[in-house]
Each structure stands twice: as C-alpha cells, then as structure tokens.
Amino acid sequence: MTSVVISGSGLFTPPHKISNQELVDVLNAHAEKYNAEHAEAIASGEIEEKKPSSGEFIEKASGIKSRYAMYKEGITDLNVMHPLMTKNDVEQPPEMVTMAVAAAEQALEQANKKASDIDLVILGSSNMQRSYPAMSVEVQSILGTQGYAYDMNVACSTATFAIINAYNAIKNGTANCVLVVNPEFTTPQLDYSNRDSHFIFGDVATAVVIEKQASATSDQQFEIVDTQQLTQFSNNIRCSHSYVDHCYDELPEDNSYFFQEGRKVFKELLPLVTATISEHIANNGWQVTDVKRMWLHQANINMNLFAAKKLLGREPEFLDAPLILDEYANTASAGSVVAFHKYKDDFKSGDKGILCSFGAGYSVGCISLKAV
C-alpha cells in the first residue's frame, strides 16, 4: 500500500503589520464622525448610534493582537478605510498568485524538491481574486511544474480539503507529487467601519508538498494516516456579494464580503468539530492521549480553547493546540497550516498529530499525521 507524506511546508508573511489599536483608532474616528452627521436621526431612534471599540475588547473577544497585510495604506485612513491597490495589467500575476509562489518556493526547498518534480498544483482559498483562468495554472507556469492544476474553495476548510484531494490523487495514481498552496488575501473583504468584524482577518499564504513516502528525501516527513471530511449547510458565515451584483437595481448598504452570526457559529459548529475529531481519532485506533498536538483552525481563541479542553478533558497547554491568532489574526483556511508550519519541528518519529480546519459551510476537515 502506498504511504503518502507531507514532506515540506512553506509560509509567506506579508510585509505590513497592523495593530489592533491602529484599526480601533480609525473605527472610532469613523463612529464619531458618523454620529455627529446623523445626530438627529440617532436622537429620534431612526438609526442606531455607532459604538466605539478598544484594543482590549478585540483581544478578549478573539485573541487577536495584530495581523499582516499586503497593503496597509488606506486601511488606517479615515477617508479611505480599505486597502489602496492598483489593478495589475493582465500580464502581471495577481497578489494571490505571487503570495502562493513565495510560499511554494519555501515548501519546495524544505521538501528537497524541484518544481519539475511536481505534477499537480492545487490552489485553495476562501476567496478567489480571479475566477479564470485558474490561478493555480498561473502558479504552475511561474514555477515550472508539470502535469495539471486547479483551484478550489470550501471556505475555511479549503486547506485541509485540498491536502485531502492531493492525498487521494496520489493514492489513486493520478499524481505522484503534489503542491498545495493556500494564499489568503483576506484584508480587501472587510468593512473597516464594522465594529464586529473589522479586526478579524489578516493576509498570509501557506504551501505544503505531498508525495509518496518512497520518493521523499526531506529531513522531516509526516505520514498521512487517515482523513475525514464533513459538510453541513449553514448561512451563519457567508459572503453575500458576487459578480451578479451589478445586475441588481438595489444593493444592501453593507459592503462587507464577510458576515457571521458569531454566537450561532460557536453554538452550532463546535459540537460538530469536537465530535468529528473524536470520531477521527477513534477510527485510527488512537486515544486522545496518543495525540501530541492538534493544529486547529485559527478563528477565535475561545473556540480553540473550548475545543481543545473538550477533546483533552483538561485545560490545554500551549503546545497541545498552538495559537497563532495573536500575531496573524484569522487567516481563513491557511490558519491551521500556519500553526503546523511553525510548530512541527519538535516532532520525533512516531509522534502523532491532528490537522483540523472548520468554518463556513459548515465544514470540517481532519487529517491525522504521524512523524516518520
């Protein structure tokens, strides 16, 4: 039977860092301006007053202290409040492609592979900057990989689902060595005047190389022991905008590409996540005490701590389920892979871990890993 391993990983961190306080300053200035301009309507109860925020509130609610961005200019400007970007010429790759390539080059180096060794590229992301041609094919062209490529999207579970697709392709014989890239260019989707969500996301890109163990030559390898996937429809996390928006006579005032009912998500999604991980561990014939580490989706500190405590039956220590939220914020589907990339080097042969994502859909992707 063919054993399949993750033989390398890569991480691209954008050049600009934005603190909570910087976002709070512009949000509060916007709220003050809005309230002054609409004082009569607020006083009459026609519209609601915009409330201020604080860095302490954000950190307590989410665990987030900062985030990285491809473009900082504009986000913290009261007169702009979105990333200032210049649309690339059609001959220039979009940001998501350049981010993916940077992470891929690092993953290839760690895996001790050349681009020509890759015969499938999967690009997964929660938002696609371009519908077609597939950005994965442009990544393939820039790197010089072989075979074929495609894009995919399962919201915040895209990275794990893409890794599972790569694993299945190798098992089925349709690929030998797969590059999975997850560029998450999330900052343009936010409404920076929305107190509930303006702080949530950050930009990042990750990459992993997946191949037959027989061909792997890297210093550290993780065998993919088993996989599990689950989806269940919910509208509680959604993007309500699309390419058909220009066809409507009227559009909602909310210009955010991200909306969630946070309390409903916490209440409904976490039981699915913990039940799926527990079932997944049991299907392997493992006990939870056999699992050295869980690299979980990085959406909210309270969700992660709740899930880890429920699964472990005790208060988790940091390395039981490491958090990267404080530095990177929510990086959509890439979050669990960021945690894996940064907190895997101490694994020794035989050590076991669970890579898990969860998010809109609802969706849950579980991958059990064992250090070779």
Secondary structure, 3 states (H helix, E strand, C coil): CCCEEEEEEEEECCCEEEEHHHHHHHHHHHHHHHHHHCHHHHHCCCCCCCCCCCHHHHHHHHCCCEEEECCCCCCCCCCCCCCCCCCCCCCCCCHHHHHHHHHHHHHHHHHCCCHHHCCEEEEECCCCCCCCCCHHHHHHHHHCCCCEEEEECCHHHHHHHHHHHHHHHHHHCCCCEEEEEEEECCHHHCCCCCCCCCCCECCEEEEEEEEEHHHCCCCCCEEEEEEEEEECCCCCEECCCCCCHHHCCCCCCCCCCCEECHHHHHHHHHHHHHHHHHHHHHHCCCCHHHEEEEEECCCCHHHHHHHHHHHHCCCCCHHHCCCCHHHHCECHHHHHHHHHHHCCCCCCCCCEEEEEEEECCCEEEEEEEEEC
